[in-house]
Each structure stands twice: as C-alpha cells, then as structure tokens.
C-alpha cells in the first residue's frame, strides 16, 4: 500500500497558510498580532501529529525567517526544535516554516518541579548553546518565550531562535531585537534566575550561593571580567553545581 504524501512536508507552496491548514487538519491555536510580524498556527493532523507553522507577513519578518532557516541548517541539536520544511505562500510572496509541536511551557507549574528536574532543564539550555557556539553562531533574542517544557517527557526544548546568526556581526540598528531583560550578557543571568527562582520577584533562589556567584560574574560591568563565551560559562556553572 502506498503511503499518502505528508500534507505539510510534501507541499511546496499554497496561496495562503491558514485556509490550507484548515483543509489538512485542525488549527487548534493561532498567534496573531506578534511583534515579530509573523502569524503562527498550531495544527493537529488527522493522525494526531501536532505541528507548528509560522508565516511571515512583513518584509522584516521574512528576513527573520530566512535567517532562521540558515541557522537550523547549520545547527542541529536534540534540544532545539528543528525547522523541517519551507513553503512558499504565493499570495503574499512570503514563506511559511513547519516544525513539530511541543508541550507548552507553564512557568508556575515548572517552578513546582523538583530541583533536580530544573537543573536538568538548565543544563539542556547550556548544551544546546554549546552546539550553537561550536557552529560559529551567536544567540540573539533568547528569552523566556523560547523555552518549552514537555511535562510528560520531563524535557525542555528551545524554539523561536529566528534571530540567531553567524558571528561576529555588525549591528545595523540601534539595538538588537528582543527583550531588554534578556540582552547579553543578561541572557544567562535571566535564564537561570527565571528557571531556578521560585518567585517572580526573584526573592526565592533555589540554587546555591556558588551558582549565584557564577551568574553575578556573567553580568559584571566590565566585560573583561565576564566569561569569554558559552563554554567558559558552562564550565563554571557545572563546577558550581
């Protein structure tokens, strides 16, 4: 018996994303009015597969998706949810990207996990960024929305790394895109505080004093006193852990 072509991976173009997706499955979630200029859809196919499809609606958003496609070809890691296919949207002259869906990250529920599970999640973030660094790529716009936690498999994944790019690079704008709270070098400090602090006001640190000292060094005012890269930070973090 011949298997049917995959409705997302076998299609090369469609006139518009949402109408097509509704013909092949259930659009159970849509994300509109995003600062990125993209519209995204969660789609469940008849066989139960969950997929995430992201469509550019502006020229800057298309540039971001193009950059993301290059990044995902260069960096493959189990923690990073891959972009598996690009689809041309003929009506808008844009592209849509398809990737498998994951369980949503819920901060309050995550913070109720045992400490060992949280530390494992932090280590997965670091492992992924060691692969990013090894590929000659730098993190741009890493923030809390990039973390998805599968509570059934007890594993953390990273998504929406669309601004990651080869480095070093010249900045063409006044500032990098993304959350000011997670701008480098604060990204590692904020990531660990977000995951290892039991309180939104960061008054309930669950880690050790040695781990906190590593984070404080990562954000010193003098860049020469900070860690030189992800590898050095990771080695210090794991030594403290």
ZIGI-V106385 format. One line per field, one symbol per residue. ss: DSSP state (2 for helix, 1 for strand, 0 for the rest). psi: psi as a letter, one per 30 degrees, with the letter a starting at -180 (. if undefined). burial: I if it has 24 or more other C-alpha atoms within 12 Angstrom, else O. A space follows every 10 residues. Layout:
ss=???
psi=???
burial=???
//
This chain:
ss=0000000000 0011002222 2222111111 1000000111 1111100001 1111110022 2222222222 2222000001 0000111110 0001111111 0000002222 2000222222 2222222222 2222001100 0002221111 0000111100 0000110000 0000000002 2200022222 2222221000 0000100022 2222222200 0022200002 2222222222 0
psi=kkkkkkfeff kfllekeeee efffakjfkk jlhkffglkl kkkklfgfkk lkkkkkflee eeeeeeeeee efffjkkffj kljfkkkkje efgalkkklk llkkkjeeee fflleeeeee eeeeeeeefe eeefggllkk hklfffkkkj fefhkklklh hffklklllk kfaflllake fgkkgfeeee eeeeegkgkf ghghkfalee eeeeeeefgl ejffflkfae eeeeeeeeef .
burial=OOOOOOIIOO OOIIOIIIOO IOOIIIIOOO OOOOOIOIII IIIIOOOOOI IIIIIIIOOO IIOIIIIIII IIOIIIIOII IIIIIIIIIO OOOIIIIIII IIIIIOIOOI IOIOOOOIII IIIIIIIIII IIIOOOIIII IIIIOIIIIO OOOIIIIIII IIIIIOOOOO OOOOOOIIOO OIOIIIIIII IIIIIIIIOO OOOOOIIOOO IIOIIIIIIO OOOOOIIOII OOIIOIIOOO O
//
